[in-house]
Amino acid sequence: MRFFLISDNIDTQIGLRLVGVKGVVVHEKEETLTALEKAKKMKDVGIILMTEKIATLVPEIVYKSRTSKSLPLLTIIPDRHGTTRPKDFITRYVKEAIGVRIK
């Protein structure tokens, strides 16, 4: 199984290409949907990496892919500009999920 990247910028693609991850750069919603469908059809792809900016273009598809129990898995990653999530997103997530506050 291998990774496949769907990115919005060439820098992320080049960085991951240096460690052997193939991928594509897209900018539009239709390009993203096409790239995602092609990646899902690749038999040897186990994990699809998608940058946060591109994931915001297709939130319904991202949700559907992430909640399904089939391969390939879809993982959202930050790009070269960093994450758009707040700094305490993990502690908030834990608190919302199980009701425990972490200090």
N, C-alpha and C positions, 0 to 999 in steps of 0.2 A: 504494500500500500504506500502511496505517496501523497504529497501535498500538492495543491493547485491554488494559485493566487489570482484573485480578481481585485485589482487596485485602481485607484483614481489618479495615481501619479507614477511616473517612470522611476523615481528614486527608490520607492518601496519595491518595485519590481526588480530593479537591478540589485538591491541589497539582498533580497531573498534568492535571486538567481545565483548569487555568489555561493550560496550554500546548497544549491541544487534544486530549488523550488521553481518550477515553470509557472507561467501565468500570463495574464493579459492586462492591458490598461484600457479602461473604458471611462466614458464621461456622461453618457446618456442612459436613461432608464431602459430603453429598448436594447442597447448594447449590453447592459448588465444582465437583463433577462436571457438574452441569447448566450452570453458567456456562461451563465449559471447552468443553463440547460445542457450545453456542450460538456461542461465539467461533470455534471451528474451522469452523463452517458459514458464517460471514460471508465472502463472497468477497473483500472489500477489506481484510481484516485480514492483515497480514504477520508481525507480531510480537505475541505475547501476553506481557504483563508480569504476573508473579504474585509477591506478597510472600512472604517466607520462611516466615512463620507458616502461611499457607494451604498452601504447598507441602508442609509436614510432614504435613498431613492426607491427602494423596494421593501418597505417594512413588512408588508403582509406576506411576501414570499420568504423573507428571513424568518419570520415567526413560524410559518408553516414548516420550513425546512428544519429549524432548530427543535421543534416539538415532535417531529416525526421520529420513529425509532428505526430508521433505515440509514444505510450508508449512501453517500458520503456525509460526514458530519460537517456542519457549517459553523465556523468560528469567526467572530468579528474581532479585528485587531486595530490598534491605532496606527496611523501612518507617521511619516517623518515629522509632522507638526505636533505629535503627542495626542493624548486622548481628549475627547470632548466630555467625558464623564467627570462628575465632581470628585474631589480627592477622597471623600469618605464613602464612595459608592458601595464598597464591599461591606462595611459595617452597617450601612443602611439596609443593604440587601439581606443580611443575616437578621437584623432586627425585624424587618417586614416578614421574612420567611418563618422564623421560629419565635419571635417575640423576645429575644434576649439582647440586652444592650451590652456592647463590648466597649471597654475603655482602653 
